[in-house]
Amino acid sequence: MKKRGAAADRSDARSDARADLLPGTLGLMILKTLDALGSLHGYGIARRLEQASGHQLMLNHGSVYPALLRLEQLGWIRSRWHVSDNNRRARFYAMTPAGRRQLDAETARWSRTSGIVAAVLKLDGGSA
């Protein structure tokens, strides 16, 4: 049975936003968020990414936490348990020096790639 109303609209918007996320970009955005804001818990990272994207991204546990685990296994972030602002234990994530190097490399790669795509999108049918 199909959902109707505002809940269906939000659900569809979340699905569309996740579908638009290119492979590998979530890790890049997580690294940049930790670089800019310092140590954060997973929920805080997700909310900050949503805010920074103008709420074009809607992230959930099923996408953020596997990405955090992957980044930690790669040695690009580390995690520690701390008490959050609302007095609950939460795992906080911070970037490692290897993560900083990876962020620099990924940022350069993304800039090159997006520049190429932008150039191709400017093509018109009139020139050969």
C-alpha positions in Angstrom: 0.0 0.0 0.0 1.4 3.4 -1.0 1.8 6.2 1.6 -0.2 9.4 1.0 0.1 13.0 2.2 3.0 14.8 3.8 4.7 11.6 5.2 4.8 10.2 1.6 6.3 13.4 0.3 9.0 13.4 2.9 9.7 9.7 2.3 9.9 10.3 -1.5 12.2 13.3 -1.0 14.5 11.3 1.2 14.7 8.5 -1.3 15.4 10.9 -4.1 18.1 12.7 -2.1 19.9 9.4 -1.2 19.6 8.3 -4.8 21.4 11.5 -5.9 24.4 10.9 -3.6 27.3 9.8 -5.8 29.3 6.8 -4.5 32.2 8.0 -2.3 30.8 11.5 -1.7 29.3 10.8 1.7 32.8 9.9 3.1 34.2 13.1 1.6 31.4 15.2 3.1 31.8 13.5 6.5 35.6 14.2 6.5 35.0 17.8 5.5 32.4 18.2 8.3 34.8 16.8 10.9 37.6 19.0 9.5 35.5 22.1 9.8 33.7 21.5 13.1 35.9 19.1 15.0 34.7 16.1 16.9 31.0 15.2 16.5 28.7 12.3 17.2 27.0 10.5 14.2 23.7 12.2 14.6 25.3 15.6 14.7 27.3 14.8 11.6 24.1 13.8 9.8 22.2 16.9 10.9 25.1 19.2 9.9 25.3 17.7 6.5 21.5 18.1 6.0 21.8 21.7 7.2 24.8 22.5 5.0 23.0 21.0 1.9 20.0 23.3 2.5 18.1 20.1 3.5 18.6 18.7 0.0 20.2 15.6 1.7 18.2 13.6 4.2 20.5 11.1 5.9 19.6 8.3 8.2 21.4 5.7 10.4 21.5 3.3 7.5 23.7 5.5 5.5 25.7 7.6 8.0 26.9 4.9 10.4 28.1 2.4 7.8 30.1 5.3 6.2 31.5 6.2 9.7 32.5 2.6 10.3 34.2 2.4 6.9 36.1 5.6 7.5 37.2 4.4 10.9 38.4 1.0 9.5 40.4 2.9 6.9 42.1 4.9 9.7 40.7 8.2 8.4 38.7 8.9 11.6 38.8 7.7 15.2 36.0 7.4 17.7 35.6 7.7 21.4 32.7 7.5 23.8 31.7 10.7 25.5 28.6 12.2 27.1 26.6 14.3 24.7 24.9 17.7 25.3 21.7 15.9 26.3 23.6 13.8 28.9 23.7 10.5 26.9 26.7 8.4 26.0 27.5 8.8 22.4 30.3 7.8 20.1 32.1 11.0 18.9 34.2 10.9 15.7 37.3 13.0 14.9 39.6 13.1 11.9 43.1 11.5 12.0 46.1 12.9 10.2 45.6 10.2 7.6 42.0 11.4 7.2 43.3 15.0 6.6 45.6 13.8 3.8 42.7 11.8 2.4 40.4 14.8 2.6 43.0 16.9 0.6 43.3 14.2 -2.0 39.6 13.6 -2.4 38.9 17.4 -2.5 41.4 17.8 -5.4 39.9 14.8 -7.2 36.3 16.1 -6.7 37.3 19.5 -8.0 38.9 18.0 -11.1 35.9 15.7 -11.7 33.2 18.4 -11.2 35.2 20.8 -13.5 35.2 18.2 -16.2 31.4 17.5 -15.8 30.7 21.3 -15.8 32.7 21.7 -19.0 30.8 18.9 -20.7 27.5 20.3 -19.6 28.3 23.6 -21.3 28.6 22.0 -24.7 26.1 23.0 -27.3 25.2 21.3 -30.5 26.3 24.1 -32.7 30.1 23.7 -32.6 32.2 20.8 -33.9 
